[in-house]
């Protein structure tokens, strides 16, 4: 237990977690009792009030480091809420661009969709991250990037619908162009057909993955939202979003745009996309 001190200047309580050796994994929570002995606990950063108070669902945490943060540091979590231990940190992360505006629109298709940009630091687990900003100068710098560019981006670690991203980007530094993109991770559709935060799937968030020999099983899987459809390789269905730019659609009217229309039962030899 760490004693907290009241600061009258801004009406906050503060406590200092003791310094630990490099490599130490530190988890913590905040618990408050009022004068009536009513207790409130804040265990993690979830926006779900039940999960946020539940230590069985996860803790605030960090790993003691003596080096800059990496994408893997920011993305990794052992807890089922799927949220970064470094939420709110302002940091610089480096990687290879895997989704530019030629592949995903700059503006999300719906409020539940994703948008450009993404980058990866390799094809090991936890190595992909979504990039987002409303800063017009940073947007112009990001819009000039192409897949295969090696970049360092400065921003704030955020959670958007429990998807970890680097947002409020203020600086973009392109190091080189024409680098090979990380190879997509070959998965079964059932690998991602799991509850939010499941580590076996969470580790691929914002990374390129590939499904082989899938069949379209549902054209409107989510409240008849025509921006999504479901595919399965026989192991279980996974939802595909229209966030990416391609020549296929499950919307019949998109024949006017020259797109090939999927139907239930349509076969797809391989499907590569980013886990959102």
Secondary structure as the mmCIF struct_conf table of DSSP 4:
data_model
#
loop_
_struct_conf.conf_type_id
_struct_conf.id
_struct_conf.beg_label_comp_id
_struct_conf.beg_label_asym_id
_struct_conf.beg_label_seq_id
_struct_conf.end_label_comp_id
_struct_conf.end_label_asym_id
_struct_conf.end_label_seq_id
STRN STRN1 UNK A 5 UNK A 7
TURN_TY1_P TURN_TY1_P1 UNK A 8 UNK A 11
STRN STRN2 UNK A 12 UNK A 14
HELX_LH_PP_P HELX_LH_PP_P1 UNK A 17 UNK A 19
TURN_TY1_P TURN_TY1_P2 UNK A 22 UNK A 23
STRN STRN3 UNK A 25 UNK A 28
STRN STRN4 UNK A 30 UNK A 33
TURN_TY1_P TURN_TY1_P3 UNK A 35 UNK A 36
STRN STRN5 UNK A 39 UNK A 42
BEND BEND1 UNK A 44 UNK A 44
BEND BEND2 UNK A 47 UNK A 48
HELX_RH_AL_P HELX_RH_AL_P1 UNK A 49 UNK A 52
TURN_TY1_P TURN_TY1_P4 UNK A 53 UNK A 53
TURN_TY1_P TURN_TY1_P5 UNK A 55 UNK A 56
BEND BEND3 UNK A 57 UNK A 57
STRN STRN6 UNK A 60 UNK A 63
BEND BEND4 UNK A 66 UNK A 67
HELX_RH_AL_P HELX_RH_AL_P2 UNK A 71 UNK A 75
BEND BEND5 UNK A 78 UNK A 79
TURN_TY1_P TURN_TY1_P6 UNK A 80 UNK A 81
TURN_TY1_P TURN_TY1_P7 UNK A 85 UNK A 88
STRN STRN7 UNK A 90 UNK A 99
TURN_TY1_P TURN_TY1_P8 UNK A 101 UNK A 103
STRN STRN8 UNK A 104 UNK A 104
BEND BEND6 UNK A 106 UNK A 107
BEND BEND7 UNK A 109 UNK A 110
TURN_TY1_P TURN_TY1_P9 UNK A 111 UNK A 112
BEND BEND8 UNK A 116 UNK A 116
STRN STRN9 UNK A 118 UNK A 120
BEND BEND9 UNK A 121 UNK A 121
BEND BEND10 UNK A 123 UNK A 124
TURN_TY1_P TURN_TY1_P10 UNK A 125 UNK A 126
STRN STRN10 UNK A 128 UNK A 131
HELX_RH_AL_P HELX_RH_AL_P3 UNK A 136 UNK A 143
TURN_TY1_P TURN_TY1_P11 UNK A 144 UNK A 144
TURN_TY1_P TURN_TY1_P12 UNK A 147 UNK A 148
STRN STRN11 UNK A 150 UNK A 160
TURN_TY1_P TURN_TY1_P13 UNK A 161 UNK A 162
STRN STRN12 UNK A 163 UNK A 176
BEND BEND11 UNK A 177 UNK A 177
HELX_LH_PP_P HELX_LH_PP_P2 UNK A 179 UNK A 184
STRN STRN13 UNK A 185 UNK A 186
HELX_RH_3T_P HELX_RH_3T_P1 UNK A 189 UNK A 192
BEND BEND12 UNK A 194 UNK A 194
TURN_TY1_P TURN_TY1_P14 UNK A 196 UNK A 197
HELX_RH_AL_P HELX_RH_AL_P4 UNK A 199 UNK A 202
TURN_TY1_P TURN_TY1_P15 UNK A 203 UNK A 206
BEND BEND13 UNK A 207 UNK A 207
STRN STRN14 UNK A 208 UNK A 218
BEND BEND14 UNK A 219 UNK A 219
TURN_TY1_P TURN_TY1_P16 UNK A 221 UNK A 224
TURN_TY1_P TURN_TY1_P17 UNK A 226 UNK A 227
STRN STRN15 UNK A 228 UNK A 232
BEND BEND15 UNK A 233 UNK A 235
STRN STRN16 UNK A 237 UNK A 241
TURN_TY1_P TURN_TY1_P18 UNK A 242 UNK A 243
STRN STRN17 UNK A 244 UNK A 244
BEND BEND16 UNK A 247 UNK A 247
STRN STRN18 UNK A 248 UNK A 249
BEND BEND17 UNK A 250 UNK A 250
HELX_RH_3T_P HELX_RH_3T_P2 UNK A 252 UNK A 257
TURN_TY1_P TURN_TY1_P19 UNK A 258 UNK A 258
HELX_LH_PP_P HELX_LH_PP_P3 UNK A 259 UNK A 259
STRN STRN19 UNK A 260 UNK A 261
HELX_LH_PP_P HELX_LH_PP_P4 UNK A 262 UNK A 262
TURN_TY1_P TURN_TY1_P20 UNK A 264 UNK A 265
STRN STRN20 UNK A 267 UNK A 274
#
